[in-house]
Amino acid sequence: ADNAEAVANKYMAEANFRKSEVESESLKQSLKAKASILKNQMKTLKEVSIPAAEKALKYAKNLAQRDMSGLETHRRIFQDYIELKSQLLEIRMNYEEIYSSWSLVFAEGKFNEL
């Protein structure tokens, strides 16, 4: 009876271990996918959106702000630039948060020791 109970406990422990391996692999793939998406968003902002906004800023600085339309255009361009920089900062923080989560949970050897 004790032997059967020990065998049952062993199988239960192995099943729980396999379950945790599957869950950790799922978490790993999820973190990888999120990190990849955020990295692509950062790249697009840095290489396309922000340079375009900077070019618009140069254009806006040369605009004469004589009427409300010119002032509104000037304000919108500056606001768009600030929003893009804020987005980049937020995405970067999310990316680093994912990376730190990854490092804590899946550092080499740590998971195997758990």
Backbone as ProteinMPNN parsed JSONL, in Angstrom:
{"seq_chain_A": "ADNAEAVANKYMAEANFRKSEVESESLKQSLKAKASILKNQMKTLKEVSIPAAEKALKYAKNLAQRDMSGLETHRRIFQDYIELKSQLLEIRMNYEEIYSSWSLVFAEGKFNEL", "coords_chain_A": {"N_chain_A": [[0.835, -1.188, 0.0], [1.924, 1.221, 0.854], [3.949, 1.411, -1.028], [2.505, 1.595, -3.426], [1.265, 4.023, -3.019], [3.48, 5.712, -2.939], [4.412, 5.407, -5.561], [2.234, 6.489, -6.919], [2.369, 9.121, -5.967], [4.791, 9.839, -7.087], [4.203, 9.756, -9.856], [2.291, 11.75, -9.917], [3.825, 13.962, -9.181], [5.596, 14.039, -11.36], [3.755, 14.59, -13.403], [2.858, 17.114, -12.598], [5.265, 18.494, -12.867], [5.702, 18.313, -15.649], [3.481, 19.744, -16.487], [4.126, 22.285, -15.476], [6.388, 22.771, -17.024], [5.249, 22.971, -19.587], [3.612, 25.213, -19.186], [5.571, 27.137, -18.623], [6.961, 27.179, -21.032], [4.992, 28.12, -22.698], [4.635, 30.668, -21.578], [7.166, 31.667, -22.115], [7.155, 31.737, -24.953], [5.093, 33.564, -25.333], [6.167, 35.888, -24.124], [8.344, 36.246, -25.834], [7.032, 36.794, -28.262], [5.637, 39.172, -27.626], [7.815, 40.84, -27.044], [9.07, 40.909, -29.527], [7.132, 42.194, -31.1], [7.034, 44.695, -29.806], [9.652, 45.527, -30.235], [9.689, 45.812, -33.021], [7.826, 47.887, -33.257], [9.221, 49.938, -31.955], [11.359, 50.212, -33.722], [10.064, 51.084, -36.045], [9.033, 53.536, -35.161], [11.438, 54.894, -34.541], [12.819, 54.892, -37.007], [11.061, 55.732, -38.996], [8.596, 57.186, -38.274], [9.312, 59.176, -36.28], [11.545, 60.537, -37.539], [10.083, 61.627, -39.708], [8.329, 63.301, -38.348], [10.199, 65.061, -37.242], [11.117, 66.25, -39.535], [8.811, 67.567, -40.306], [8.694, 69.325, -38.181], [10.873, 71.02, -38.732], [9.858, 72.186, -41.004], [7.626, 73.463, -39.901], [8.822, 75.359, -38.261], [9.648, 77.206, -40.087], [7.314, 78.25, -40.989], [5.179, 81.019, -41.172], [3.519, 82.364, -38.485], [0.914, 83.71, -38.74], [-1.83, 83.668, -38.748], [-4.749, 82.033, -37.32], [-4.957, 79.527, -38.462], [-2.328, 78.905, -39.233], [-1.126, 78.92, -36.71], [-2.51, 76.785, -35.534], [-1.674, 74.641, -37.14], [1.046, 74.642, -36.536], [0.94, 74.076, -33.759], [-0.251, 71.506, -33.846], [1.69, 69.996, -35.201], [3.867, 70.107, -33.415], [2.657, 68.876, -31.219], [2.106, 66.317, -32.247], [4.726, 65.397, -32.625], [5.666, 65.314, -29.966], [3.901, 63.399, -28.926], [4.69, 61.124, -30.384], [7.32, 60.776, -29.438], [6.706, 60.23, -26.773], [5.265, 57.856, -27.063], [7.315, 56.21, -27.987], [8.943, 56.146, -25.724], [7.203, 54.896, -23.878], [6.803, 52.401, -25.118], [9.415, 51.461, -25.079], [9.815, 51.219, -22.312], [7.944, 49.194, -21.742], [9.065, 47.132, -23.253], [11.52, 46.77, -21.944], [10.563, 45.959, -19.476], [9.42, 43.493, -20.111], [11.755, 42.189, -20.908], [13.179, 42.179, -18.48], [11.489, 40.598, -16.938], [11.714, 38.236, -18.333], [14.43, 37.705, -17.95], [14.519, 37.309, -15.19], [12.873, 35.048, -14.8], [13.641, 33.104, -16.682], [16.408, 32.857, -16.696], [19.531, 31.381, -17.46], [19.761, 28.156, -16.211], [18.392, 28.801, -13.878], [15.628, 28.178, -14.08], [15.685, 25.425, -14.321], [16.541, 24.738, -11.821], [14.39, 25.253, -10.208]], "CA_chain_A": [[0.0, 0.0, 0.0], [2.826, 2.376, 0.895], [4.662, 1.432, -2.3], [1.57, 2.084, -4.436], [1.078, 5.443, -2.749], [4.72, 6.38, -3.344], [4.421, 5.417, -7.028], [1.211, 7.456, -7.32], [2.925, 10.451, -5.692], [5.852, 10.08, -8.075], [3.556, 10.085, -11.131], [1.642, 13.048, -9.733], [4.895, 14.962, -9.208], [6.062, 14.128, -12.746], [2.708, 15.261, -14.173], [2.912, 18.53, -12.235], [6.482, 19.048, -13.454], [5.459, 18.467, -17.086], [2.524, 20.848, -16.614], [4.857, 23.545, -15.278], [7.251, 22.96, -18.2], [4.394, 23.447, -20.68], [3.226, 26.582, -18.851], [6.728, 28.024, -18.767], [7.246, 27.303, -22.465], [3.949, 29.006, -23.206], [4.995, 32.007, -21.117], [8.371, 32.053, -22.857], [6.753, 32.096, -26.316], [4.296, 34.784, -25.231], [7.092, 36.997, -23.886], [9.114, 36.449, -27.071], [6.168, 37.438, -29.252], [5.418, 40.553, -27.201], [9.079, 41.568, -27.203], [9.288, 41.101, -30.961], [6.191, 43.223, -31.548], [7.479, 45.986, -29.271], [10.905, 45.889, -30.912], [9.319, 46.303, -34.357], [7.192, 49.194, -33.087], [10.292, 50.901, -31.668], [12.118, 50.417, -34.949], [9.249, 51.914, -36.938], [9.005, 54.896, -34.621], [12.769, 55.51, -34.658], [13.318, 55.005, -38.375], [10.099, 56.302, -39.935], [7.651, 58.172, -37.744], [9.967, 60.311, -35.62], [12.217, 61.378, -38.537], [9.077, 62.384, -40.473], [7.859, 64.367, -37.469], [11.28, 66.04, -37.142], [11.114, 66.995, -40.808], [7.657, 68.471, -40.22], [9.07, 70.378, -37.227], [11.694, 71.987, -39.465], [8.928, 72.903, -41.874], [6.775, 74.307, -39.054], [9.613, 76.49, -37.763], [9.743, 78.19, -41.171], [5.982, 78.785, -41.273], [4.81, 82.262, -40.488], [2.347, 82.12, -37.651], [0.188, 84.966, -38.858], [-3.257, 83.509, -38.498], [-5.107, 80.888, -36.476], [-4.672, 78.295, -39.201], [-0.892, 78.66, -39.092], [-0.868, 78.556, -35.314], [-3.06, 75.44, -35.314], [-0.759, 73.709, -37.81], [2.258, 74.648, -35.724], [0.617, 73.361, -32.523], [-0.503, 70.099, -34.162], [2.967, 69.356, -35.541], [4.613, 69.928, -32.173], [1.938, 67.899, -30.405], [2.347, 64.993, -32.841], [6.111, 65.025, -32.33], [5.741, 64.958, -28.542], [3.187, 62.126, -28.763], [5.543, 60.047, -30.924], [8.413, 60.555, -28.483], [6.101, 59.597, -25.596], [4.984, 56.466, -27.449], [8.591, 55.499, -28.025], [9.351, 55.943, -24.342], [6.312, 53.901, -23.279], [7.109, 51.101, -25.725], [10.727, 51.067, -24.569], [9.632, 50.767, -20.932], [7.28, 47.884, -21.803], [10.047, 46.175, -23.762], [12.478, 46.483, -20.873], [9.84, 45.209, -18.455], [9.351, 42.111, -20.596], [13.108, 41.651, -20.867], [13.552, 41.898, -17.085], [10.692, 39.427, -16.537], [12.351, 37.104, -19.005], [15.709, 37.453, -17.281], [14.277, 36.778, -13.85], [12.237, 33.733, -14.811], [14.271, 32.118, -17.554], [17.869, 32.951, -16.734], [20.096, 30.038, -17.628], [19.96, 27.341, -15.027], [17.466, 29.098, -12.788], [14.379, 27.443, -14.212], [15.949, 24.005, -14.065], [16.731, 24.532, -10.387], [13.102, 25.402, -9.504]], "C_chain_A": [[0.881, 1.254, 0.0], [3.566, 2.541, -0.422], [3.764, 2.0, -3.4], [1.344, 3.593, -4.26], [2.306, 6.245, -3.175], [4.794, 6.479, -4.861], [3.417, 6.451, -7.538], [1.713, 8.885, -7.098], [3.998, 10.827, -6.699], [5.236, 10.49, -9.413], [2.873, 11.451, -11.061], [2.683, 14.172, -9.805], [5.423, 15.144, -10.626], [5.041, 14.857, -13.609], [2.708, 16.763, -13.873], [4.137, 19.209, -12.833], [6.29, 19.288, -14.944], [4.497, 19.63, -17.337], [3.244, 22.187, -16.465], [5.814, 23.815, -16.433], [6.453, 23.523, -19.366], [3.984, 24.899, -20.426], [4.392, 27.549, -19.036], [7.093, 28.219, -20.23], [6.229, 28.241, -23.12], [4.243, 30.455, -22.822], [6.196, 32.531, -21.897], [8.005, 32.51, -24.27], [5.943, 33.387, -26.329], [5.195, 36.001, -25.031], [7.926, 37.301, -25.123], [8.295, 37.203, -28.104], [5.936, 38.906, -28.894], [6.668, 41.394, -27.405], [9.346, 41.863, -28.676], [8.385, 42.2, -31.514], [6.65, 44.602, -31.083], [8.755, 46.461, -29.955], [10.624, 46.44, -32.313], [8.658, 47.673, -34.278], [8.247, 50.27, -32.803], [11.063, 51.229, -32.935], [11.361, 51.329, -35.912], [9.206, 53.358, -36.453], [10.344, 55.596, -34.841], [13.159, 55.8, -36.097], [12.36, 55.704, -39.335], [9.326, 57.467, -39.317], [8.337, 59.391, -37.143], [10.772, 61.146, -36.616], [11.243, 62.2, -39.39], [8.551, 63.551, -39.643], [8.927, 65.449, -37.307], [11.359, 66.891, -38.414], [9.955, 67.997, -40.813], [7.94, 69.615, -39.253], [9.906, 71.456, -37.919], [10.82, 72.84, -40.375], [8.107, 73.898, -41.054], [7.537, 75.52, -38.533], [9.725, 77.593, -38.812], [8.389, 78.799, -41.528], [5.769, 80.09, -40.51], [3.509, 81.999, -39.731], [1.492, 83.385, -37.598], [-1.291, 84.841, -38.529], [-3.51, 82.257, -37.663], [-4.796, 79.558, -37.169], [-3.197, 77.923, -39.08], [-0.517, 78.252, -37.685], [-1.346, 77.139, -35.014], [-2.157, 74.383, -35.959], [0.521, 73.55, -36.993], [2.048, 73.828, -34.447], [0.453, 71.861, -32.777], [0.8, 69.355, -34.468], [3.793, 69.109, -34.28], [3.97, 68.868, -31.289], [2.153, 66.481, -30.934], [3.751, 64.493, -32.534], [6.25, 64.561, -30.88], [5.044, 63.629, -28.282], [4.02, 60.942, -29.264], [6.692, 59.735, -29.968], [7.897, 59.868, -27.224], [5.777, 58.135, -25.876], [6.26, 55.645, -27.44], [9.065, 55.187, -26.612], [8.501, 54.857, -23.673], [6.601, 52.496, -23.816], [8.44, 50.58, -25.2], [10.62, 50.55, -23.134], [8.952, 49.399, -20.892], [8.24, 46.798, -22.274], [11.036, 45.787, -22.665], [11.83, 45.713, -19.725], [9.725, 43.737, -18.853], [10.724, 41.46, -20.506], [13.519, 41.315, -19.435], [12.757, 40.717, -16.542], [11.322, 38.159, -17.099], [13.627, 36.714, -18.262], [15.513, 36.828, -15.907], [13.784, 35.337, -13.883], [13.063, 32.699, -15.564], [15.778, 32.26, -17.677], [18.437, 31.536, -16.78], [20.308, 29.341, -16.29], [18.953, 27.603, -13.929], [16.202, 28.267, -12.882], [14.584, 25.965, -13.884], [16.101, 23.732, -12.582], [15.414, 24.587, -9.632], [12.361, 24.107, -9.398]], "O_chain_A": [[0.634, 2.21, -0.736], [3.789, 3.66, -0.883], [4.219, 2.801, -4.216], [1.245, 4.336, -5.237], [2.172, 7.343, -3.715], [5.192, 7.514, -5.397], [3.708, 7.199, -8.471], [1.505, 9.756, -7.943], [4.103, 11.982, -7.112], [5.685, 11.451, -10.037], [2.879, 12.209, -12.031], [2.44, 15.209, -10.421], [5.672, 16.271, -11.055], [5.419, 15.66, -14.462], [2.575, 17.583, -14.781], [4.066, 20.362, -13.259], [6.668, 20.342, -15.456], [4.675, 20.402, -18.279], [3.001, 23.115, -17.236], [6.032, 24.973, -16.788], [6.908, 24.436, -20.056], [4.007, 25.721, -21.342], [4.213, 28.654, -19.55], [7.492, 29.314, -20.626], [6.573, 29.047, -23.984], [4.114, 31.36, -23.646], [6.234, 33.697, -22.288], [8.484, 33.545, -24.734], [6.091, 34.207, -27.235], [5.011, 37.026, -25.687], [8.188, 38.464, -25.432], [8.788, 38.132, -28.745], [6.026, 39.78, -29.755], [6.591, 42.527, -27.882], [9.801, 42.954, -29.021], [8.826, 43.036, -32.302], [6.658, 45.557, -31.859], [8.919, 47.652, -30.223], [11.244, 47.414, -32.739], [8.897, 48.528, -35.131], [8.176, 51.374, -33.341], [11.384, 52.389, -33.192], [11.941, 52.231, -36.517], [9.328, 54.291, -37.247], [10.385, 56.748, -35.273], [13.761, 56.835, -36.383], [12.785, 56.214, -40.371], [9.405, 58.599, -39.796], [7.978, 60.523, -37.467], [10.699, 62.373, -36.555], [11.543, 63.338, -39.752], [8.35, 64.65, -40.159], [8.596, 66.633, -37.24], [11.632, 68.09, -38.363], [10.104, 69.131, -41.268], [7.487, 70.74, -39.466], [9.682, 72.651, -37.722], [11.015, 74.049, -40.5], [7.918, 75.041, -41.468], [6.958, 76.595, -38.379], [9.877, 78.767, -38.476], [8.328, 79.764, -42.29], [6.144, 80.218, -39.345], [2.539, 81.48, -40.283], [1.367, 84.034, -36.559], [-1.922, 85.8, -38.084], [-2.581, 81.516, -37.344], [-4.417, 78.586, -36.517], [-2.86, 76.761, -38.851], [0.302, 77.356, -37.482], [-0.666, 76.383, -34.32], [-1.913, 73.335, -35.361], [1.006, 72.437, -36.794], [2.879, 72.989, -34.098], [0.96, 71.041, -32.011], [0.984, 68.215, -34.039], [4.353, 68.027, -34.102], [4.666, 68.055, -30.68], [2.359, 65.551, -30.155], [3.949, 63.318, -32.224], [6.878, 63.538, -30.606], [5.539, 62.816, -27.502], [4.046, 59.885, -28.634], [7.001, 58.57, -29.718], [8.582, 59.011, -26.665], [5.991, 57.274, -25.022], [6.281, 54.518, -26.944], [9.537, 54.083, -26.34], [9.036, 53.994, -22.976], [6.639, 51.526, -23.058], [8.575, 49.392, -24.909], [11.257, 49.558, -22.781], [9.337, 48.539, -20.1], [8.229, 45.681, -21.757], [11.347, 44.609, -22.488], [12.488, 44.901, -19.075], [9.913, 42.847, -18.024], [10.843, 40.312, -20.078], [14.14, 40.278, -19.198], [13.286, 39.918, -15.769], [11.441, 37.146, -16.411], [13.864, 35.539, -17.985], [16.254, 35.927, -15.512], [14.224, 34.505, -13.09], [13.172, 31.551, -15.134], [16.361, 31.825, -18.67], [17.871, 30.612, -16.197], [20.943, 29.869, -15.377], [18.682, 26.715, -13.121], [15.748, 27.71, -11.883], [13.74, 25.34, -13.242], [15.824, 22.624, -12.123], [15.309, 24.035, -8.536], [11.267, 24.066, -8.836]]}, "name": "protein", "num_of_chains": 1, "seq": "ADNAEAVANKYMAEANFRKSEVESESLKQSLKAKASILKNQMKTLKEVSIPAAEKALKYAKNLAQRDMSGLETHRRIFQDYIELKSQLLEIRMNYEEIYSSWSLVFAEGKFNEL"}
